[in-house]
Each structure stands twice: as C-alpha cells, then as structure tokens.
Amino acid sequence: MLSNRRLIRPNRRAAGRISVIGATDGGRILEVALDPTADEVEWEVVTALDASEVDKRRLTAR
C-alpha cells in the first residue's frame, strides 16, 4: 500500500488513531487503522478491512 496512492486521515472511531486508505498491488482498496506507539515513527496495525465506497471514491478522485 505504501508504494501506491494513499490517503491518511484521523480515524473517526478512536482518538489518536489514524486510518490509511490505499490500494494494494493486487488492486484491492483497504482501510488500515493504526495506533501510535511509544516510538514516534512507528505505528501498530489495529485492523484492516475493505474500504467503504465513499473512501474508494475519495481515493480515486485524488
């Protein structure tokens, strides 16, 4: 996902968490929720799921 187009935004469901919405090399568009760790440059994956239709449109409109 990180080498493809992506959108990073605050997560609506949890304070301090971010969401990365992006395409995989296989063409799937996922939303990955990340929590910060004690190391300010590392994030912990909480969950990943198929992105909503709204998020898919936001990503492809960029």
Secondary structure, DSSP 4 states (H G I P E B T S, - for coil): -TTS-EEEEE-SSSTT-EEEEEE-TTS-EEEEEEEE-SSTT-EEEEEEEEPPHHHHHHHHH-
